Amino acid sequence: MKDFDDIVFIVQARLNSQRVPNKMLRPFADKNLFGIVLDKLLSSNVIPSDQIYASVYEEELFFEANTKRNIRTFQRSYESANNDSDITKIFEWHDKLPFKYVIIISACNPLLKVETIDAFVRQFMEQEEDNLFGVIEKKQYYWNKEGIMVTPWP
């Protein structure tokens, strides 16, 4: 049986995006991408707020997570926040946080609903397997208000 105390919820962010520098803090719907996802996680009825971590390097992201929202942070190294290829650097928190499971929530999708996150967590907790993983073609998928997919499935 899985225990919620064994799960960490990670939002990993950096300001050094090559395509859109500072995108995590750029204005978006009177907020910013990073703040939107953090607020959604805090509004969850399923996720314990003390198990949400923001993995950040820059002081501005620390301020958004820890100071403004009282979310725990993992201090990324410079190498982690500025490296696109070394997975051991990018996920350097992996062996440093005392949890059995990790659920990574992307801050790059402001349309992700908290209900979708909660449903994912519930499914993971209810299944017997110790993992829940999906691989699909790297593409953006969108649904309308009725839940009908409006982008073609691969």
C-alpha positions, 0 to 999 in steps of 0.5 A: 500500500502506498503512503502519501508521505512517500510522495514529493511533488516537484516543480522545476523551473529556471530563468535561462530558457534558450528560446524564451528567456525568463519565461517562468516569470513573464506576465501571463493572465495577470500572473506568471507561469511559475506562480500559476502552477504553484497556486494550482498545487496549493489549491489541490484537495489531494496534495499535501502542501508540505510535500510540494517542492520548487527546484530553483536556482535563481533568487526571483524563483525562490521568492515566488515559491518560498517567500510569496507562497511558503513552498519548500524549495530545493536549491538547484546548482548553477550547473543544473539550471544552465545545463540542457543535457546532463540528466544527473545535473538537471535532476540533482534533487533525486537522491537528496530529497527523502521520498520514495516517489516523485511527481514532476509537474511542468510549469510550462503548461498554464492550461493544466487544471488542478482537477487533472493533477488530482486525478493523476495522483488519485490514480497513482495511489489506487493502482498496485504498480509503483509507477505511472508513466506515459510517453506520447509524441512531443506535441501540444494537445488541447481540449475544448470546454466539453472535453473533446480533443481539438488537436489530432491524436498521433 
